[in-house]
Each structure stands twice: as structure tokens, then as C-alpha cells.
Amino acid sequence: MEKRIASPAVPFTELRDTLARLVPVWANALLAERGLSVRTVEAYRQDMELFLLYLDEWSMGRAAPRTFQLGEQDIMLFLAWLRSRQNTGRSLARRLSALRSFFAFAVEEKALPVNPAALLESPRLPQYLPEVLSREEMDRLLAQPDLRDKSGRRDRCLMEVLYAAGLRVSEVCGLTLDDVDLQRGLVRVFGKGGKERLVPLHAEAQARLQDYIAHCRPEFSPNSRLLFVNRSGNGLTRQYVWKAIKKYALTAGIRREISPHTFRHSFATHLLEGGADLRSVQVLLGHADISATEIYTHVQAERLRSIHRAHHPRSQPR
């Protein structure tokens, strides 16, 4: 019979209070030691508070048990409870990841003897292929801003940088003048968890940036060192970038649902199509794990299959 991981039975209220007391300590450790972003840590903290809520509801249904043995079965029941609240597979996987991390920390702090979530498998997630623009579609999209207008020149430069460096929208909005090295053709990017990386820029992006910084940006009367600013001189918001890209996609005749992240997906896919190796693309994207980059090889494979279906004589309807 398979051995199940469980902690020894202890007074329920004592265990519950111990876990609740550890949550903020664990959250601070994630920020300070693992370098996770504030947003990720806050999501993990909320996951643990949800688990504590589940324990409270469970205990009320059991007339407040005096002793409690926390084990794998309880984690599985918690996941079932989440499913009853319409949590998706992706949400369940993240919450289970939070539990694993928290219980591992609790073991390190000697608050628990074992990690009851250590051997549980994450729910299988469907693999969604990212939306990618063709090179011709990207050229059309980049050509949409009106270069006679300062906002148009800024937006053209912004989109060139997004595509040239494969940046996340939060990364491009957070760029400062100090992050751009036009002489060496590099941009310094602070990604998730404050991780820093250097990404090269191609000649077109460098030229657009040089023109924007020297002649266009001063017209906005910027009140900070942020690179991309609005008419009030403040930094651009993610919402503005998203809306601008949607607008330019419509005028370019692109009817598919795209977003600023589509530039990042297209950047990676086009590099791989051009012969770049997966490890280099991983470094440029700032992925900690190469498995996150491997999705783009699936995009390539699907595109090759569609080309084969469209052009191979045996694929044509008879």
C-alpha cells in the first residue's frame, strides 16, 4: 500500500495558529531570499489565506476537532473544495505550488515535521500556443503610427523596442533613460523578481530611439527619467500600451486578438525561425527555466504543419 505523507496529530487550534503566524514570515522570505515580485508573493499569500479559510470551514463542519493530522488527503480535499468554487486548472496548479513552498518553509522552521504537499502532482494543464504575428503582419503593424505627430513617433519607437527586445509590457513601461545604451546598442531590462538582463537592439530600433530621445521626448515635457512618457510628462501605463496596440492592429487590418505580449511571442518565434538556438532565446527573454521557452518550438512545429497541409500535393482535397 502506498505510504501517505502526514504530520503527527496535534491540537487543531494550535496547528491553525502556527500556520497563520508563519504566513507573513514566509512571504517576507520569498521577497528577500528568492527575489520574487511583490505581485507574485501577494498572490501566494492569498493562496495560503484561502487554505486557512478552508481549514476553518472544515473544522466548523466537524464541530471543532480537538486534534488534527495534516496530510496529503487534506490537501487533495482542499483542491476539490477549490474546484467546487470554479477554480481553473491553472489556478489549482499555482495554489498547489504555493502550498508546497509554504510547507517546505514550515519544515525548515521546524513548525512541521514533513511537507504534506511534497509528493502531490500538479494538475495537467492544456498547452495553449501563443498568438504570433507573421513578419508581414508585424511590418504592417509597425507602419501604422503617424510619424507627423509626436505621439505617433513615440508609439512607433515603443513598438519597435517591444519587438526588437522581446520585452514584457511592464518592462517597457519601466525603462528609464539610464537603461538605454545607444552607443553599444543595448537596453538594460529589469524583469520578474527584479532580475536584470541586457538585450541588444537592432539598427532600426536604435535609430528610432535616438530620434525619440533627442527630438520627440522633450516635446512631452517629461517630469521623470522614464523613457516613454505621455502628454502630461508622466510614464505610460500598461493600459495605454494595450489600447494603442489594439488600435494600430485594427488599422493594419489584423483582426485576431493581439496584445503587447504578442510582440514578445513574435520576437521569440521569429528568432528561432531565423536559426537562433533555444538557450539564447531563453536568455534574451529572461526565462529562469528553459521549459518556459520551449513553447515556441511548438509554435514552429504547428506552423510547419499548416504549411505542409496547405502545399503538399497529398494534403489537397481530391
C-alpha positions in Angstrom: 0.0 0.0 0.0 1.3 3.5 -0.9 2.5 5.4 2.0 0.8 8.8 2.5 2.7 11.8 4.0 1.1 13.2 7.1 2.1 15.2 10.2 1.5 13.8 13.7 -1.8 14.6 15.3 -1.7 17.9 17.2 -4.4 20.2 18.7 -6.3 21.8 15.8 -6.3 25.4 17.1 -2.6 25.2 17.8 -1.7 24.0 14.3 -4.0 26.5 12.7 -2.5 29.4 14.7 1.0 28.2 13.9 0.3 28.2 10.2 -1.3 31.6 10.3 1.7 33.0 12.2 4.1 31.6 9.6 2.4 33.1 6.5 3.8 36.7 6.8 7.2 35.3 7.7 7.2 33.0 4.7 6.0 35.9 2.4 8.9 38.1 3.6 11.4 35.3 3.0 10.1 34.9 -0.6 10.7 38.6 -1.2 14.1 38.8 0.4 15.7 35.5 -0.3 14.0 34.2 -3.5 13.6 37.6 -5.2 10.0 37.0 -6.3 8.0 40.0 -7.4 5.6 41.7 -4.9 2.7 40.7 -7.0 3.6 37.0 -7.1 4.2 37.0 -3.3 0.9 38.7 -2.7 -0.8 36.0 -4.8 0.9 33.2 -2.9 0.0 34.8 0.5 -3.7 35.0 -0.6 -3.5 31.3 -1.6 -2.4 30.4 1.9 -5.1 32.6 3.5 -7.6 30.6 1.3 -6.2 27.4 2.7 -6.7 28.7 6.3 -10.2 29.7 5.4 -10.8 26.1 4.1 -9.5 24.7 7.4 -11.8 27.0 9.3 -14.8 25.8 7.3 -13.7 22.2 7.7 -13.4 22.5 11.4 -16.8 24.1 11.8 -18.3 21.2 9.9 -16.5 18.8 12.3 -17.6 20.5 15.5 -14.0 21.9 16.1 -11.9 18.8 16.3 -9.5 18.8 19.3 -6.7 17.1 17.4 -5.8 17.2 13.7 -3.4 15.3 11.5 -2.5 17.4 8.4 -1.7 15.1 5.5 -1.9 14.7 1.7 -5.6 13.8 1.9 -6.4 17.2 3.4 -4.5 18.9 0.5 -6.5 16.9 -2.0 -9.7 17.8 -0.3 -8.7 21.5 -0.4 -8.1 21.2 -4.2 -11.6 19.6 -4.5 -13.0 22.5 -2.5 -11.3 24.9 -4.8 -12.8 23.1 -7.9 -16.3 23.5 -6.4 -15.6 27.2 -6.4 -14.9 27.1 -10.2 -11.1 27.4 -9.9 -9.4 26.5 -13.2 -6.6 24.0 -13.6 -4.1 26.9 -13.9 -5.3 28.4 -10.6 -5.2 25.0 -8.9 -1.6 24.4 -10.1 -0.5 27.8 -8.7 -2.2 27.3 -5.4 -0.7 23.8 -5.0 2.7 25.4 -5.8 2.2 27.9 -3.0 1.3 25.2 -0.6 4.4 23.2 -1.4 6.6 26.2 -0.9 4.9 27.2 2.3 5.0 23.7 3.9 8.7 23.3 2.8 9.3 26.6 4.7 7.4 25.3 7.7 9.5 22.2 7.8 12.7 24.4 7.7 11.3 26.4 10.6 10.6 23.1 12.4 6.9 24.1 12.6 6.0 20.9 10.7 7.9 17.6 10.6 7.0 16.8 7.0 5.7 18.6 3.9 2.3 17.1 3.2 2.2 18.5 -0.3 5.6 17.4 -1.4 4.6 14.3 -3.5 1.3 15.6 -4.9 1.3 16.1 -8.7 0.2 19.4 -10.2 -3.0 19.3 -12.4 -2.3 18.7 -16.0 -2.7 22.0 -17.9 -3.8 22.3 -21.5 -1.0 23.7 -23.7 -2.1 26.9 -25.3 0.0 28.1 -28.2 0.7 31.8 -28.1 -0.6 34.2 -30.7 2.2 35.1 -33.1 2.3 37.6 -35.9 3.9 36.8 -39.3 6.7 39.1 -40.3 4.5 40.7 -42.9 1.8 41.4 -40.3 4.5 42.8 -37.9 5.7 45.2 -40.7 2.2 46.4 -41.3 1.6 46.9 -37.6 4.8 48.9 -37.1 4.0 51.1 -40.0 0.6 52.4 -38.6 1.6 55.3 -36.2 1.5 58.7 -37.8 5.1 59.9 -37.8 4.0 63.5 -38.3 2.6 63.6 -34.8 4.8 63.3 -31.6 2.6 60.6 -30.1 2.8 58.6 -33.3 6.6 58.8 -33.3 6.7 57.8 -29.6 4.3 54.8 -30.3 6.4 53.7 -33.3 9.5 53.8 -31.2 7.8 52.0 -28.3 6.6 49.1 -30.6 10.0 48.8 -32.3 11.6 48.4 -28.9 8.9 45.8 -27.8 9.6 43.8 -30.9 13.4 44.3 -31.0 14.0 43.2 -27.4 11.0 40.9 -26.7 10.0 42.9 -23.6 7.0 42.4 -21.4 4.7 45.5 -21.2 5.7 46.2 -17.6 9.4 46.1 -18.6 9.0 48.6 -21.5 6.9 50.9 -19.3 9.6 50.8 -16.6 12.5 51.6 -18.9 14.5 54.8 -18.0 16.9 56.9 -20.0 19.7 55.3 -17.9 18.7 51.8 -19.2 19.4 52.6 -22.8 22.9 52.5 -24.2 22.7 53.7 -27.8 26.4 53.6 -28.3 26.6 49.9 -27.7 23.1 49.2 -28.9 21.9 47.6 -25.6 19.0 48.0 -23.3 19.0 47.0 -19.7 15.8 45.3 -18.5 14.6 44.5 -15.0 12.3 41.5 -15.3 10.3 39.5 -12.9 11.7 39.5 -9.4 14.0 42.4 -10.3 16.2 40.1 -12.4 18.5 42.2 -14.7 19.4 41.3 -18.2 21.0 43.1 -21.2 19.3 42.8 -24.6 20.8 44.0 -27.9 18.8 46.3 -30.2 18.9 46.1 -34.0 19.8 49.2 -36.1 16.2 50.2 -36.8 15.3 50.2 -33.1 18.4 52.2 -32.2 17.6 54.8 -34.9 14.1 55.2 -33.6 15.3 55.5 -30.0 17.9 58.1 -30.9 15.3 60.2 -32.8 12.7 59.8 -30.0 15.1 60.7 -27.1 16.8 63.6 -28.9 13.8 65.3 -30.6 10.5 63.8 -29.6 10.6 63.0 -25.9 11.5 66.6 -24.9 8.2 67.8 -26.5 6.3 65.9 -23.8 8.0 67.9 -21.0 8.9 64.8 -19.0 8.9 65.1 -15.3 10.9 61.9 -14.6 13.7 59.7 -16.1 11.2 57.2 -17.5 11.8 56.6 -21.2 8.3 56.6 -22.6 6.0 59.4 -21.3 2.5 60.7 -22.1 1.2 64.2 -22.8 1.4 65.0 -19.1 5.0 64.1 -18.9 4.3 61.0 -16.8 5.2 57.4 -17.6 3.0 55.4 -20.0 0.7 52.9 -18.3 0.3 49.3 -19.4 -3.4 50.1 -20.2 -2.3 52.8 -22.7 0.1 50.4 -24.4 -2.5 47.7 -24.7 -5.1 50.1 -26.1 -2.6 51.7 -28.6 -1.6 48.3 -30.0 -5.3 47.2 -30.4 -5.9 50.5 -32.3 -3.0 50.0 -34.6 -3.8 46.4 -35.2 -7.3 47.3 -36.4 -5.9 50.0 -38.8 -3.4 47.4 -40.1 -6.2 45.0 -40.9 -5.2 42.5 -38.2 -8.5 41.0 -36.9 -7.0 38.5 -34.5 -6.9 39.2 -30.7 -3.4 40.6 -30.0 -1.8 42.3 -27.1 1.6 43.8 -26.1 2.7 40.2 -25.2 2.1 39.2 -28.9 5.3 41.3 -29.7 7.2 39.1 -27.2 5.9 35.9 -28.7 6.6 37.0 -32.2 10.1 38.1 -31.2 11.0 34.6 -29.8 9.3 32.8 -32.7 11.0 34.9 -35.4 14.4 34.4 -33.8 14.0 30.6 -33.7 12.8 30.7 -37.4 15.9 32.6 -38.2 18.2 29.9 -36.7 18.7 31.2 -33.1 19.2 28.4 -30.5 16.7 27.9 -27.7 19.2 28.7 -25.0 20.0 32.1 -26.5 16.3 32.9 -26.8 15.8 31.9 -23.1 18.5 34.4 -22.0 17.1 37.2 -24.2 13.5 36.6 -22.8 14.8 36.4 -19.2 13.2 33.0 -18.6 14.5 31.3 -15.5 13.6 27.9 -16.8 14.1 26.7 -20.4 10.8 24.8 -20.3 9.1 28.2 -20.5 10.9 28.9 -23.8 10.2 25.5 -25.3 6.6 26.5 -26.1 8.0 28.5 -29.1 9.3 25.3 -30.6 5.7 24.0 -30.6 4.7 27.2 -32.4 7.3 26.5 -35.1 6.1 22.9 -35.4 2.4 23.9 -35.8 3.4 26.5 -38.4 5.3 23.9 -40.4 2.3 21.5 -40.2 0.0 24.2 -41.5 2.4 24.9 -44.4 2.6 21.2 -45.1 -1.2 20.9 -45.1 -1.6 23.9 -47.4 1.1 22.9 -50.0 1.8 19.2 -50.0 0.0 17.6 -53.0 -1.2 14.7 -50.9 -2.8 17.2 -48.4 -5.0 18.7 -51.1 -8.7 17.6 -51.2 -9.3 15.1 -54.1 
